[in-house]
């Protein structure tokens, strides 16, 4: 039976390899990859899908995205897609975009508060600026990988055991994951011209699930004064199929109340949160169930803030939400929260875990639907930990 959530209501884009042929853009329908070049879409220049990434298509802009989606759906309804379909079991989905830039945010108030309570137990869990802007940092675009890519345990400096001693160097002992929602942009506006929240829809192409692998011991030693660096830059996994914004419109909801009200440039005129259940599976055990609707800062606000100083975005840029955590312990989106800093181990099919051990496999899943709404899936983000090199 075809996997649920990949019907005509979804039609996510990706890049698939078929046999010995070079990878080429495709759209997923059930358990098949439909070759987009073969469909000969009238709304798209002929050479667009002869590349090994979605970037040339994404660069064409929102009107072409809308027309192409309509054409693809019509081709499927008429059965013209069948001669261009390849079972996913006979090929492989590869990284769908050439990531030019990658920004990761810190948009969950529950996640930020939990970490604040751990690291600053005697102070305010949130930094003074947190409720006023979506905090973010630039990640490493070259280490964004597709689901299924093994993740090698990083090495680096860690905090000295003795306050007067030298730093420790070696494999990361507190390897963690972060369940996130990512969005991919089309081309932005000229340098020096911000994107407003009201224009975000014209610049957001689609969404993926993200696992922002995190080296907590390395991160803790380095993060002051300039924030995350080597603790975050070694690997970020994304799902292989990019769900179009149009497919997620039925799941748009109002987000949490923001208090104090944000500055004018961060105010939105439509619901920009998404009611999308998400889960973390560690060694075949579901260890967390949460929902993207818990994010305090929404994607339109993230994009507006990232460009308010005049910074540009380009087709294929990746933005991620930061860890998505809910209000209860079973809804947290990282192991550091689920185990409360390693204090409370969680059970898996391979035994108890606080942080990841070599050979552990993490699967992130997500989607939404039912109760009268279409069923839409992101599929999975899978990663297995390999020993340090």
Order of alpha helices (4+ residues) and beta strands (2+ residues): beta-beta-beta-alpha-alpha-alpha-beta-beta-beta-alpha-beta-beta-beta-beta-beta-beta-beta-beta-beta-alpha-beta-beta-alpha-beta-beta-beta-beta-alpha-beta-alpha-beta-beta-beta-beta
